[in-house]
């Protein structure tokens, strides 16, 4: 079986600028463009947030920030409509525009 070392074998012949550019390129491969939600999805998201807030249910939020998507869970303590933000019980703040999905856990 052939064991190829990938780019490691070429690093000795590469300029530091090229190595940096390759590292930056690999980091950008993981970036995710922000998905656009349609009217129906935004309405459903709004309804789920209001239900979870009124019933004091724990939720799992799918959030897009800094070109990455990740999941966050907790209870909503405040829905701030004028600032378009929600606050979780641990003090974290998320803008409505960064939310992609809401799942009620309890």
Order of alpha helices (4+ residues) and beta strands (2+ residues): alpha-alpha-beta-beta-beta-beta-beta
